[in-house]
Amino acid sequence: MTFDPRTISGTPYGAPLVPPLPIRLRRTEILTVVYETDAAAADALLPQPLELAAPLVLVNVYWMHDAEFFGVYGESAVQLPVRLPDGAPAMYSPFLVLDSDAAVAAGRELYGQPKKAGRVTLRPDGDLLVGRVERNGIDLLTATICWKQQACAPDLLEALVPGSGTNVNLRVLPLDGADVRRELVVRDFEDVIVHECWTGPATVELRPNAQVPIHQLPVRTVRGATHRLIDLTLPPGRVIHRY
C-alpha cells in the first residue's frame, strides 16, 4: 500500500529528519567569545547587501542539554555582526559545525545555515570551561573561559555586540535544472529565559582546515566573553531579500 505524499510535510516518510517549527531548546549552555579580526577578511565573507557593522567575530560553542526533536548534542557557530538592508543589527553565520544529523539538515533546509557535520564538545576541565570544535581529526577551534568567576547581566552580550539574538543566513535552494533560488533568511530567538550568565578571562585559538576555514578570520584581540545557561525557542525564519 502506498502513501499519499500530499499528507506529509517531511521525509523520510514515517520518521522525518527535519522537525516542524517552532521548537524549544531547554538548558542550552553557551560559551561565547568575542574577538577583533581583520575587517577585510570579515567583509569578504559577507553577501551583499549585508554590511559589516564592526570587525568582530562571535565564536559560540553550544551544548544542547535538551533540544526538542534533536536530543542532546554539541554545536558551534562563528558569526559576524552585520547591518540588514533596513539598518537593523544582526549576526551572519559563515561557519557552523555540529554533531546532530537532524540539526544539520534542519539548519540548512529551514534557515540556510551553512552547517557541516563535526564533533563539538563543551565541558569544564578543573577551573576552566573548554569548548572544542573538531572536523577531519583536527581541533579547528578551541575556546576557553575561566569557570564562573564573575556573574554578569543577562544582556551583556547584546551590549557588546548589538543584534546578537538575530541570525541572518544566505539560503541557496536548487530548483529545476540549473536554476537556483537565493535569499536572505532572518531568525530571532524567542521566549528566551536566562538561568545563568557569567563572564571572565577568555581565549580563542584557530587551526586551519580547508573544509571549515575559520582561520580566515584571524584572532587579533579578545574583547569579551560570556558563559550562559538559557532556554529559547527557534521559530520559522522570514525572507528579507531575494536575489
C-alpha positions in Angstrom: 0.0 0.0 0.0 1.5 3.4 -1.0 1.0 6.7 0.9 -0.3 10.0 -0.4 2.7 12.5 -0.4 0.2 15.3 0.0 -0.4 14.2 3.6 3.3 14.6 4.8 5.5 17.6 5.4 8.9 15.9 5.8 11.0 12.9 4.8 11.8 10.1 5.3 8.1 9.0 5.5 7.2 7.9 9.0 10.4 9.3 10.6 11.1 12.8 9.3 14.6 14.2 9.8 13.6 17.9 9.9 11.0 18.9 12.6 8.2 21.4 12.2 8.8 24.8 13.8 8.8 26.2 16.4 10.9 24.0 18.7 12.0 24.6 22.3 15.6 24.2 23.5 15.9 23.9 27.3 19.0 24.3 29.4 21.2 25.3 26.4 24.7 26.0 27.6 26.6 28.6 25.5 30.2 29.7 25.6 30.6 32.9 23.5 33.9 34.6 22.9 34.0 38.0 21.0 37.3 38.8 19.3 38.6 41.5 17.0 39.6 40.4 13.5 40.7 41.8 10.1 37.9 43.9 8.6 38.8 43.0 5.0 38.8 39.3 5.9 35.3 39.5 7.5 33.9 41.7 4.8 35.0 39.2 2.1 32.6 36.5 3.6 29.5 38.7 3.6 26.9 38.5 0.8 25.6 41.8 -0.4 23.6 43.8 0.6 24.7 42.9 4.2 27.2 45.4 5.6 29.8 44.6 8.2 28.9 46.5 11.4 32.2 46.0 13.2 35.4 44.0 12.7 34.4 41.4 15.3 33.7 37.7 15.4 31.5 35.9 17.8 32.6 32.3 18.5 29.7 30.3 20.0 30.1 26.8 21.4 26.8 25.3 22.5 25.9 22.2 24.5 22.3 21.3 23.9 21.2 19.6 27.1 17.6 19.2 26.0 16.6 20.1 22.4 13.1 19.1 21.3 13.3 16.6 18.4 17.1 16.7 18.2 18.1 15.4 21.7 21.5 16.1 23.3 24.4 17.3 21.1 27.1 19.9 20.6 27.1 22.8 18.1 29.2 25.7 17.2 28.6 28.9 15.2 31.0 31.6 14.0 29.2 34.8 13.4 29.9 38.3 12.1 28.0 41.4 13.2 26.1 43.0 10.2 23.5 45.6 9.3 20.5 44.3 7.4 19.2 46.2 4.4 16.8 48.1 6.7 19.7 49.1 9.0 18.8 46.7 11.9 21.7 44.8 13.6 22.0 41.0 13.2 24.6 38.2 13.1 25.6 36.5 9.8 26.9 32.9 10.1 29.7 31.9 7.6 30.7 28.7 9.5 28.7 26.2 11.6 29.8 22.7 12.8 27.7 20.3 14.9 27.2 16.6 15.6 23.5 16.1 15.0 22.4 15.0 11.5 18.8 16.3 12.1 20.1 19.7 13.3 22.5 19.9 10.3 19.6 19.2 7.9 17.1 21.5 9.7 19.5 24.4 9.8 20.4 24.1 6.2 16.8 23.5 4.9 14.9 25.8 7.1 17.3 28.7 7.6 20.0 28.3 5.0 22.7 28.0 7.7 25.9 26.6 6.2 26.1 23.7 8.6 28.6 20.8 8.4 29.0 17.7 10.5 31.8 17.6 13.1 32.4 16.9 16.7 31.7 19.7 19.2 32.3 19.5 23.0 31.7 21.9 25.8 32.8 20.8 29.3 34.7 22.0 32.4 38.2 21.0 33.0 39.0 21.9 36.5 38.5 25.7 36.8 38.2 26.2 33.0 35.3 25.8 30.6 36.6 24.4 27.3 34.8 24.3 24.0 36.3 22.3 21.2 35.3 22.1 17.5 36.7 19.2 15.5 36.4 18.0 11.9 38.6 15.6 9.9 40.5 14.9 13.1 41.6 18.5 13.5 40.7 20.7 16.5 40.0 23.7 14.3 38.7 25.9 17.2 39.3 25.9 20.9 37.6 28.5 23.1 38.0 28.8 26.9 36.7 30.9 29.8 37.6 30.8 33.5 34.9 28.9 35.4 32.2 31.1 36.8 34.4 33.8 38.2 32.1 36.8 37.7 28.3 36.9 37.4 27.1 39.3 34.7 23.9 40.9 33.4 21.9 38.7 31.0 22.1 41.4 28.3 26.0 41.7 28.5 26.5 40.1 25.1 23.9 42.3 23.4 25.6 45.3 24.9 29.0 44.1 23.5 27.5 43.3 20.0 24.0 44.6 19.2 21.9 42.1 17.3 23.4 39.0 18.9 19.9 37.4 19.2 19.1 37.8 15.5 20.6 35.5 12.9 20.7 36.0 9.1 21.8 33.4 6.6 22.1 33.0 2.8 19.7 30.2 1.8 20.5 28.6 -1.6 17.8 26.3 -2.9 18.4 24.3 -6.1 15.4 24.3 -8.4 14.7 22.5 -11.7 17.8 22.1 -14.0 20.4 24.8 -13.3 18.0 27.2 -11.6 18.9 28.3 -8.1 16.9 30.4 -5.6 19.0 32.6 -3.4 17.6 34.6 -0.5 18.5 36.1 2.9 16.6 34.5 5.8 16.4 36.1 9.3 15.5 34.3 12.5 15.2 35.7 16.0 15.4 33.7 19.3 12.1 33.9 21.1 10.9 33.4 24.7 14.5 33.5 26.0 15.0 32.7 29.7 18.5 33.3 31.1 19.1 31.0 34.1 22.8 31.9 34.5 25.2 34.4 32.9 29.0 34.6 33.7 31.9 36.5 32.3 35.7 36.4 32.8 39.1 36.0 31.1 38.7 34.0 27.9 40.7 32.8 24.9 40.1 31.5 21.4 42.5 29.6 19.2 42.0 28.6 15.5 43.7 25.9 13.4 43.5 25.7 9.6 41.1 23.3 7.9 40.1 23.6 4.3 36.6 22.2 4.9 35.8 24.7 7.7 38.2 27.6 7.1 37.5 29.6 10.2 41.2 30.5 10.2 40.3 33.1 7.5 39.1 35.3 10.4 42.4 35.8 12.4 42.3 36.5 16.1 43.6 39.9 17.0 42.3 40.7 20.5 39.6 39.1 22.7 37.0 41.8 23.5 34.8 39.8 25.9 33.1 36.5 26.7 30.1 35.0 28.3 29.0 31.6 29.7 25.3 31.3 29.7 22.6 28.7 30.5 19.3 29.6 28.7 16.0 28.3 27.4 14.9 29.5 24.0 12.5 28.9 21.1 13.5 28.6 17.4 10.7 30.0 15.3 10.3 29.9 11.5 12.6 32.3 9.6 11.5 35.1 7.3 12.8 36.1 3.9 14.1 39.7 3.8 15.8 39.7 0.4 15.7 37.7 -2.8 18.5 37.8 -5.4 
